[in-house]
Amino acid sequence: MSRHADRLFLLFSLLVLNICGLKCSEIVNASGSTKVLTSSLSPAASAAAAAVFKPAVDSVFPLSLLSSFPEDQEVSEYCTELLHIFGQRYVELVRCLVPAARPVKVCQGCFVSYGRVVDIYKNISTEVGPGNESCSESLIRGDRLMLVYEMYSNLEDLWVKANCQHCLGQTSPGLTNETVAFMAALNQTITCFDKFRQGNHTELCKNCTSAYKNLSWLYNGLEKKNILCIDIEDAMNVTRKLWSKTFNCSFPREETVPVIAVSSFMLFLPIIFYLSSYLHSEQKKRKIIHPRRAKSSNSLMNIQDKQS
C-alpha cells in the first residue's frame, strides 16, 4: 500500500513539474513575479517555487550604463582635470552671456570669461600630458558626437557673429580706445535723457542735442571704419529710438547744406552750358572788317605821273 502511495505521489509531482515547465515563462513575463504560481500550490510547494523563481535583482535599481563599465583607461587623470576646468569655465561664460543678452553687453562684459574658455580649449587640443598622451584624441575626437568641440564651436560662432573682435584690442585684452570713447558719450547722452525725461520733452530735445550729436558723430566714424560690434550697434539703435520715437526729437542734419549746394549747381549747369554755347556761336557770326593797307609812296607817285 505504501508503495502504491509513493508511486501516486511521484506521478503527481511529475505532473506538477510538467505544468510548471509549460506555464512558468508566461507567468514570469506577464507579471514579473511568482504570485500566480504560488497561490495554486501548497505551502511547501509555494516555498519551493518562491525559492526557485525569486528574481535575483530587485525591480527598482539605478539604470546607469556607466556603473557597469570599469574606469575608462583611455582618459588619463591629466586630461580629466583639463575637462573639469573646461566645464567650469564654460559654465562661467554662459552665466555671463545670459544677463548680457538685453541690453546687449556681450563683448564688453564677457570678454574675460571668453578668453579663459579659449585658453583651456587650446590646452586640450594642443598640449600633451604625461606619458605623451594626447587629450585632443580622447576628449575632442574620442567619439562621433565630439561634444567638447561642438560646445566650443557654438561659443566661437556666437562671438564671431557679434563682431566682438572689432571692439577689443588685438594685442592687449580690453576695449579699444574708440569703443571706450563711444561708451563714454553714450553714458553722457543717457544721463541727459534721464535728467529731462520727466518734464517737457522740448527741453530734453534742446538740452541733449549736443550730446546726441556727438554720439552720432562717433558712431558714424566707427561705421565708416567698419569696426562696429554688437554692443555699439544695439546701444545706438536703442538711443535713436528714444530720441526719435519716445521723445519726438529731431535736428537738421549738417549734411543738408552741401547737398543743397551741389544740387543747385547741378540744376543751373545746363543753363550755363547752353548760354555759353549761344554766346560762342554769336561771336563766330560777327564779321571783322580789316582796313585796306595804304600803298607805298612810290606806287602813288607812279600813278600820278601816268595821269599827268
For each residue, the residues with C-beta under 8 A, 3 or more apart:
1: 4 5
2: 5 6
3: 6 7
4: 1 7 8
5: 1 2 8 9
6: 2 3 9 10
7: 3 4 10 11
8: 4 5 11 12
9: 5 6 12 13
10: 6 7 13 14
11: 7 8 14 15
12: 8 9 15 16
13: 9 10 16 17
14: 10 11 17 18
15: 11 12 18 19
16: 12 13 19 20 41 45
17: 13 14 20 21
18: 14 15 21 22
19: 15 16 22 23
20: 16 17 23 24 37 49
21: 17 18 24
22: 18 19
23: 19 20 26 27 37
24: 20 21 27 28 37 53
25: 28 29
26: 23 29 30
27: 23 24 30 31 34 36 37
28: 24 25 31 32 33 34 53
29: 25 26 32
30: 26 27
31: 27 28 35 36
32: 28 29 55 59
33: 28 55
34: 27 28 37 38 49 50 53 54
35: 31 38 39
36: 27 31 39 40
37: 20 23 24 27 34 40 41 49 53
38: 34 35 41 45 46 49 50
39: 35 36 46
40: 36 37
41: 16 37 38 45 46 49
42: 45 46
43: 46 47
44: 47 48
45: 16 38 41 42 48 49
46: 38 39 41 42 43 49 50
47: 43 44 50 51
48: 44 45 51 52
49: 20 34 37 38 41 45 46 52 53
50: 34 38 46 47 53 54
51: 47 48 54
52: 48 49
53: 24 28 34 37 49 50
54: 34 50 51
55: 32 33 58 59
56:
57: 61
58: 55 61
59: 32 55
60:
61: 57 58
62: 67
63:
64: 67 68
65: 68 69
66: 69
67: 62 64
68: 64 65
69: 65 66 72
70: 73
71:
72: 69 75
73: 70
74: 138 142
75: 72 79 80 83 138 139 142
76: 79 80 129 130 131 133 135 138
77: 80 81
78: 81 82 129 130 133 135
79: 75 76 82 83 124 129 133 135 138 139
80: 75 76 77 83 84
81: 77 78 84 85
82: 78 79 85 86 120 123 124 127 135 139
83: 75 79 80 86 87 124 135 139 148
84: 80 81 87 88
85: 81 82 88 89 120
86: 82 83 89 90 117 120 121 124 148
87: 83 84 90 91
88: 84 85 91 92
89: 85 86 92 93 113 116 117 120
90: 86 87 93 94 117 151 155
91: 87 88 94 95
92: 88 89 95 96 113 116
93: 89 90 96 97 110 113 114 116 117 155
94: 90 91 97 98
95: 91 92 98 99
96: 92 93 99 100 109 110 113
97: 93 94 100 101 106 110 158
98: 94 95 101
99: 95 96
100: 96 97 104 105 106 109 110
101: 97 98 104 106
102:
103: 234 235 238
104: 100 101 230 231 234 235
105: 100 108 109 110 231
106: 97 100 101 109 110 158 162 164 230 231
107: 110 111 162 163 164 167 168 229 230 231
108: 105 111 167 175 179 183 231
109: 96 100 105 106
110: 93 96 97 100 105 106 107 113 114
111: 107 108 114 115 164 168 173 174
112: 115 116 173
113: 89 92 93 96 110 116 117
114: 93 110 111 117 118 155 159 164
115: 111 112 118 119 173
116: 89 92 93 112 113 119 120
117: 86 89 90 93 113 114 120 121 152 155
118: 114 115 121 122
119: 115 116 122 123
120: 82 85 86 89 116 117 123 124
121: 86 117 118 124 125 148 152
122: 118 119 125 126
123: 82 119 120 126 127 135
124: 79 82 83 86 120 121 127 135 136 139 140 148
125: 121 122 135 136 140
126: 122 123 136
127: 82 123 124 135
128: 132 133 134 135
129: 76 78 79 132 133 134 135
130: 76 78 133
131: 76
132: 128 129
133: 76 78 79 128 129 130 137 138
134: 128 129 137 138
135: 76 78 79 82 83 123 124 125 127 128 129 138 139 140
136: 124 125 126 139 140 141
137: 133 134 140 141 142
138: 74 75 76 79 133 134 135 142
139: 75 79 82 83 124 135 136 142 148
140: 124 125 135 136 137 146 148 149
141: 136 137 146 149
142: 74 75 137 138 139 146
143: 146 147
144:
145: 150
146: 140 141 142 143 149 150
147: 143 150 151
148: 83 86 121 124 139 140 151 152
149: 140 141 146 152 153
150: 145 146 147 153 154
151: 90 147 148 154 155
152: 117 121 148 149 155 156
153: 149 150 156 157
154: 150 151 157 158
155: 90 93 114 117 151 152 158 159
156: 152 153 159 160
157: 153 154 160 161
158: 97 106 154 155 161 162
159: 114 155 156 162 164 165
160: 156 157 163 165
161: 157 158 230
162: 106 107 158 159 229 230 231
163: 107 160 166 167 228 229 230
164: 106 107 111 114 159 167 168 229 230 231
165: 159 160 168 170 229
166: 163 176 226 227 228 229
167: 107 108 163 164 175 176 179 227 229 231 232
168: 107 111 164 165 173 174 175 176 179 229
169: 172 173 174 175 176
170: 165
171:
172: 169
173: 111 112 115 168 169
174: 111 168 169
175: 108 167 168 169 179 180 183
176: 166 167 168 169 179 180 227
177: 180 181
178: 181 182 218 221 222 225 227
179: 108 167 168 175 176 182 183 229 231 232
180: 175 176 177 183 184
181: 177 178 184 185 218
182: 178 179 185 186 215 218 219 222 232 235
183: 108 175 179 180 186 187 235
184: 180 181 187 188
185: 181 182 188 189 211 214 215 218
186: 182 183 189 190 215 235 239
187: 183 184 190 191
188: 184 185 191 192 211 214 215
189: 185 186 192 193 208 211 212 214 215 239
190: 186 187 193 194 239
191: 187 188 194 195
192: 188 189 195 196 204 207 208 211 212
193: 189 190 196 197 204 208 242 247
194: 190 191 197
195: 191 192 207
196: 192 193 199 201 203 204 207 208
197: 193 194 201 204 247
198:
199: 196 203 204
200: 203 204
201: 196 197 204 205 247 248 249
202: 205 206
203: 196 199 200 206 207
204: 192 193 196 197 199 200 201 207 208 247 249
205: 201 202 208 209 247 248 249 250 251
206: 202 203 209
207: 192 195 196 203 204
208: 189 192 193 196 204 205 211 212 249
209: 205 206 212 213 249 251
210: 213 214
211: 185 188 189 192 208 214 215
212: 189 192 208 209 215 216 239 243 249 251
213: 209 210 216 217 251
214: 185 188 189 210 211 217 218
215: 182 185 186 188 189 211 212 218 219 236 239
216: 212 213 219 220
217: 213 214 220 221
218: 178 181 182 185 214 215 221 222
219: 182 215 216 222 223 232 236
220: 216 217 223 224
221: 178 217 218 224 225
222: 178 182 218 219 225 227 228 232
223: 219 220 226 228
224: 220 221
225: 178 221 222
226: 166 223
227: 166 167 176 178 222
228: 163 166 222 223 232 233
229: 107 162 163 164 165 166 167 168 179 232 233
230: 104 106 107 161 162 163 164 233 234
231: 104 105 106 107 108 162 164 167 179 234 235
232: 167 179 182 219 222 228 229 235 236
233: 228 229 230 236 237
234: 103 104 230 231 237 238
235: 103 104 182 183 186 231 232 238 239
236: 215 219 232 233 239 240
237: 233 234 240 241
238: 103 234 235 241 242
239: 186 189 190 212 215 235 236 242 243
240: 236 237 243 244
241: 237 238 244 245 246
242: 193 238 239 245 246 247
243: 212 239 240 246 247 249
244: 240 241 247 248 249 250
245: 241 242 248
246: 241 242 243
247: 193 197 201 204 205 242 243 244
248: 201 205 244 245
249: 201 204 205 208 209 212 243 244
250: 205 244
251: 205 209 212 213
252: 256
253: 256
254: 257
255: 258 259
256: 252 253 259 260
257: 254 260 261
258: 255 261 262
259: 255 256 262 263
260: 256 257 263 264
261: 257 258 264 265
262: 258 259 265 266
263: 259 260 266 267
264: 260 261 267 268
265: 261 262 268 269
266: 262 263 269
267: 263 264
268: 264 265 271 272
269: 265 266 272 273
270: 273 274
271: 268 274 275
272: 268 269 275 276
273: 269 270 276 277
274: 270 271 277 278
275: 271 272 278 279
276: 272 273 279 280
277: 273 274 280 281
278: 274 275 281 282
279: 275 276 282 283
280: 276 277 283 284
281: 277 278 284 285
282: 278 279 285 286
283: 279 280 286
284: 280 281
285: 281 282
286: 282 283
287:
288:
289:
290:
291:
292:
293:
294:
295: 299 300
296: 299 300
297: 300 301
298: 301 302
299: 295 296 302 303
300: 295 296 297 303 304
301: 297 298 304 305
302: 298 299 305 306
303: 299 300 306 307
304: 300 301 307 308
305: 301 302 308
306: 302 303
307: 303 304
308: 304 305
